């Protein structure tokens, strides 16, 4: 698939420039340069890489205006519904998810000849971008890919944007001037993160008093929770991040205790069992041995047997696959190699009270729930669901949510808050890497604090690469290894088969 993508981008396309450059007042030097170079491009695909907090939206508004000024039209999409909604609001363009564009022939035809803008393109898989390029050939799209390869990549195999940047000559225009952080000292720290200088960035945060070393995990979580509650009570927005769910659950429990003692949560709690997705790839879902008793399967399309949004539990295995149990206690066979369109997760008890902040973890268009958004519970609905602060209702059957006081860096990507908190106790340190550190420490406008049990261990793990190897890179390494092996052992191995 990577080879198909590389070949497509190398094919020449003679065409008119993308658009006409207009007024650049209000744009920084890097933004104005990117706008001009994109609009003057005559190719079929262009990349705009924006480091975290560099004012990407301002730049994209000028690019869209320039395309429309020349009579062109832009259709915008993103890998997630939340990101697509942000595009719709900020760019005032027609917008949907990338997945919807890939499966909807009517939508594909309706956008013939347009520029298709893909935001958060670093989260796009090789398969998705390959399919999009095939549609571009059929319908005459031009592709504007916007993202940052230093942040998190697709769960599915392949990092499409990085593949294009490394293995093709696709024009790439970078936004480098960080604008999100208001304090210049914090901006310098984030700039070091963007350069991959993790140790230097950690030192810069430390000099700002933004690193708190607390050796005992319970005390660390208590201090971080007090910080979070104090921040939100001051009227500021705050986001706490940890690399691991173990620390997220423990932090959420600490925050809930503080909120309850201050009378900010209702006295009545009701038990629920939210389902936390495991983020498996398609191949991982196909393997029966990956499943454990109690795992939950939630369907996101109707099938002959299972309904959209239905959740079933794994209760056993047989020679044909899994045995699952429905909400009305029916036991049914399920072969994960044949059945598709479901996500695997684990259920975890979670008490919910009025006043609770929840994070939505799946899209429900009928209820206007968007994956990644945070909502507040104002009442329990008679049917077992929740009434939310903004008037929406969460259905009683919906279980893809969690307490919303902390999240992983994957869920935090694309968000901006006043104060950021990074929790790195022992488990979090073990799971840290460059991408996680970069995303976690660049969400804030005003200030950031890092709570850790071991500064030196955190420094080492934050410097660990989070990149996956592309298939073309592994193929090259295998060829080199094979050549070296042949050169070294050829006199002894002639005619022999290689072992495992």
N, C-alpha and C positions, 0 to 999 in steps of 0.2 A: 504493500500500500504506500509506503514511503517513497518508493521509486516512482510510482504513478504520479504522486504529488510533485516530486522534483521535476519530472519530465514536463508536466503541464506548465509549471512556472517558467520553464526555460524556452517555451515556444513563443516566438515573436508575435506581437499583435500591433499592427499599425492602426492608430486611432487618433482622434483629436484629443487635445488636452482635457483633463477632467473638468476644469471649470475656469472661472475668471476671478482673479484676486481682487478683493474689495478693500475697504478701509481697514487698517490694522491698529487703530487706536485701541489702547487697553490690552494689547497683546505684548508679552515679553519677547525678547529677541529670539529665543528658541522656539516659541510658539509661532511667531510670524514667519520664521524660516520654514518650519514644518508645513504651515498652511500654503505658503508659496510653492514649495517643492511638490506637495501632493497635487495641487491644482494644475501645475505645469506638466505633470506626468502624462505620458501617453501609453503606459503599460496597462496590463490587465489586472495586476494586483500590486498593492502598496501596503507597507507596514508602518504604523505609527506606534513607536514604543515609548510609553510614558512611565517614568519611575513613579513610585508612590507619592502622591501629593503634588504633582507638577502642573496641575491645571489642565488636565486632559479635556474636560468638558468644554472649557472656554475655547480651546483650539478646535474641537470638533464642530462647535457652532459656526465658527468662521469657515471651516471646510464645507459644511453642508450649505451655507449661504452662497459660497462661491460656485458650487455645483449647480444649485438652483438658479443662480444668476446667469448661467450659460444655457439654461433651458433643460438641464438634467434633473433627475429625481433620485432621492435616496430612500432606501428601505433599510431600517436598522434592526438588528437582532443580537441576542446574547445567549450564552449557554443556560442561564437561569431566568426564571420568571421575574425575580426581584430586580436583577440587573436590566432586564428588558423594560420594566416599568419605570426605572430611573431614566433610561434613554427616552422613553415616550414623554416624560415630564420635561426633561431638560432640553431635548433637541426638537420637540414638536414634530416628529416624523412618524410615519407608519412604522409600527414596531411589533415584533413577536419574539418568541424564543427561536433559537437556531433549530432545535429539534422539530418545531412545528413547520418551519420552512422546508426542512428536508423530507417531510412525509406528506405534505399537502400540495398535490399537483396544481390545483386551482390557484393557490397562492404563488407557486413558482411561475406560472404563466402570467399572472397579473403583474409581476415585477420584471418582465422582459425588458432588457436594455438599461436597467437601472444600476446605480452603484449600491451594492449590498455592503453595509457597514456592520462588521462583527466586533462587538465590544467584548472585553474580557477574553480575548482570543487565546491567551495563554492556557485557558481551561478547555480548549477545543482539542478533541482527540484526532489522531491521524485519520481514522475512518470517517469522522464527521467532516473534516476539511476536504478529504478526497471526494466524498459525495457532493460537497458544495461546489468543488471545482468542476465536477461533471455537469452539474446544473448550470454553472457559469458558461460552459461551452455550448450547452443546448439553448440557453435563453439569453446569451449575450450579456451576462452580468460582468461588472467590474467589482473587484473585491477590495475593500478597505479594512484591513485587519488591525485592531487596536488592542494592545495588551502589554504585559510586562513578564518576560520569561523568568525573572528573578523571584516572582511570586509563585503560588501553588499552580500545579498543572492538572490536567484531566485525570480522573480516577481510571478511566478506560485507557487502554494501552496507547502509547505514543504521545509525544509532545509536539503537536503540529507546528506551532509558531516557532519553536526553537529549531525544528527541522528545516524550515524555510530560511531562517536566519543563518544557520551554519552551512547548509549544503546547496544554497541557491544564491543567485545575485539579485534577489528581489529587493527593490529599493526600500530602504528603511530610514525613517526620520525620527530622531529621538527628542523627547522633551526631558531636559536635565535639571532645570532650575526648580528646586523644591519650594512650594508656596504654601502648603497646608499648615505647617508649624509656624506660629506667630513669633515665637522667641527665636532669635538668630542662633543662639547656642544649641537649642534643640534641633534646629534645621541642620546645623553642622553634624550633629550626632546621626541624624537620619541619612544625611548625605554619605557618611561613612558606611552605613548599612547598605545603601544602594550600590556602593563601590565594592561590596564584598569584604570590607575591612571590619569584621565582626568584633575582634578584640579591641580595636581602636574605638569602635562605636560604644562598646560596653564601658570602656574607660571614660569616654565623654559623658555618658549618662551618669556614671559614678561621680564625676566631678560636679555634676549638677545636683547631687544629692538624690538622684532618682533610682539608686540601687539600695535595697534593704536586705541585708543578710540576717536571716533568722534560722538557726540551726534545726529547731524542732518543727516538724511539719504542722502539728496542731496549732502551735503559736503563730506560725507564718500565716496559716489560713484565717485565724482569728484577726490578725492585724490587717490582712488584705480585705476581709469582709467589713471591718470597721471603716477602712478607707473608702470602700465602695459606697456604703450607706451614707457616710458623711458627705461624699461628693454629690450623690443624687438628692440629698436633702437640701443642699445649697442651691439646687435648681439647675445644675450642670448635667450634661449627659456623660455616661461612663460605660466603658466596656471592659470586662475582665476576660482574659484569654489564658488558656492552658493547653499544652500539647496533648493531654490525656484526659479521658472521661473520668477516671478515678478521682483526680484532683478537682475537676469541674463539679462532680456530684458533692464532694466534701465541702467545697467553697459555697455552693448553692445552699447547703444545709446550714452553714454558718451565717450566711446572709439572711436566710429565713428566720433564724433565731433572733437576730438583731431586730429585724422588722417586726416580729411578733412582740418582742419586749417593749417596743416603742409604739405599739398599737396600730401599726400600719398594715397588718394582716388581720382578716376576720378571725373570730374565735373558733368558728366551725371549720374543720378540715374534712375533706372527703377523699377516700382512697381511689387512685387511678393507677393504671399500668401503661404508661407511654411506651412506645416502641422506638428504639434508637437504631437507626440504620447502620449496617456494618460497611457500607460502601464497597461491596464486592464488585469485581469486574464481571462481564458476561461469562468468561471462562470459569471463574470461581463459582458462580451460581450453578454451573452445569455439573460440578463434581459432587456426587452424593456424599463422599467421605468428609466434605467440609462441614456438613450440617450436624448440629447437636440437638438433643431432645430439648424442647422448649423454644427453639428458634421460631421467630415469627416471619411469615411471608405475607407481604402486603401487595395487592395487585393494583396496577395503575391503568389497566385496560380490561374491558369485559372479555370473557372467553366463554366457551361452551358450558363450563362448569362453574367458574368463579366470576364474581361481579367486581367491577371497578371499585376500588377502595376497600374491598373485603380483606380482612386479616385472618389467617389461619395459623395454627401452631403445629410444629413438627412433633409427633408423638411416637414415631417409630420408623423402621426401614423394612423393606422386603427386597426380593431379588430384582424387582422392577424399578426401585427407587425409594421414595419417601411415603410415609403414611402421615397425613395431616388431619387435624380436627378443626371443624368450623365452629363458629360462635354458638350454633344450636346443637353442638356435640356430635355431629356426623363425622365419621371417619372415612377419608377418601384417599385413594392412591394418587401420587403425583410424581411424574418423572421429570426432574429438572432439566434433562437433556432435550425434552420435547416441549414442555410448557414454558412460555416466555412471559415477559411483561410483568414481572414482580420484583420486589426488593426484599432483601433479607435483613432482619434486625433482631434485636433482643429486647425483651420486656423487662422493665424495672419499676418496682412500686414507687409512686411519688404522690405524697399528700398535696392537695390543692386547696387553697383558701381564697376567699374574696380579697382582692387587692394584689393577688399574685401576678407577677410578670412571667409570661410564657414565651418561648421561642417556637415559632411554627417551623416544621421540618419537612413539609410536603405541600404541594399546591392543591387547592380545592376551589376551582373557578366558581362553582355554584354558590359557595359560601364566601367568596372573595378573599380566601386565605392564600397568602403567598409565602412560599418557602423562604426562610431566613428572616422574616419580619418578627418583631417583638410586639406583643399585645398584652393588655391588662384585663384581668377578670374583675367584673363588677357585680356578678350574681351567678348563682347556679340556676340553670334553666330546668323547668319541670321535667323535660325528657331526659335529663342526665347530662346535657351539654353545658356550655358556659355562655353567659351574656358578656360581651366585651365592651370596653370603655367607649369605643367609637360607634356603637350601635350594631355591630355585626354579631352573629351567633356562631359559636363553634359547635358542629354537630356532635351528638352523643357518641356516635360510632368512631369519631376521629381520634386516633391515638398517636399520630406523628407529631408530637410536641415534647418539649422539655421545660424545666424551670429556666427562665431567661436571664439569669444574672451573670452567667459566664458562658463562653463558647469556645470551640476550637478555633484555631487561626484560619482553617478552611472556611468556616461559616462567617468569620469576621472580614474576609477579604472583600474589598469594595466599600466598607463602611467607614464613616468618619464620626468621631465623638470629641467632646471637650478634653476628657482625661482618659488615658489608657492605663490598664493594669495588666502586667504579665506575671503569671504565677508559675514559678519553676521550682517546685519541691523535688524530692528525689526521683519520683516517677516521671515528672515533666522534663527534668534534665536528661534522663535516659532517652527520651523520645525527641529531643530537640535537634534542629539542623538549621542551615542558613535560611532556607525559605521560610520556615516557621518563625525564626527570629526577625526576619525582615518584615513580614506581614504584621506580626504581633506588635512590633515597636514603631509602626508608622501610621497607625489609625488616628492619632490624636491631633488636636489643634493647639491646645494650651500646654499640657504637660503629661508626662509618662512616669510610671514607677514600675520597677522590676523587683519582685519579691522572690528570693532564692534561698535555698538551704546551703548552697555551696557555690561560691562565686567562681572559683577556679574550674570546677567541673562544668558549670554553666558556660564559661568562656570556651572551653574545649568543644563542648557539644554544639554550641551555637555556630562554631566554625566548620562543622561537618557538612559536606555537600549534601544537598537534597535532590540533586539531579538524577534522573533515570537515564540509562543508556538507550539511544535510539536503535532500531533494528539495523540500520545501515552502519552504525558505529560498532555494534556487536559482530556484524558480518565481517567488517574490516579487521577487527581484533582476532576473530577466529582464523581468518586467512593468514594473518601474520604469525599467529601461534602455530598453525599447521605447517607453514613454511619453515619456521625455526625448528620445529620438532623433526621435520623430515631431514633438515640439514644436519641435525645433531645425531639422530639415531638411524638414518637410512642404511648404513652398512649392516646393522643388526636386525632390521625389521622387514627386509624384503620378503614379500609374499605373505606376511602375517597380518591378521585382522586386528584392528584396534579394539582394545577392551574398554570397559566402562571406567 
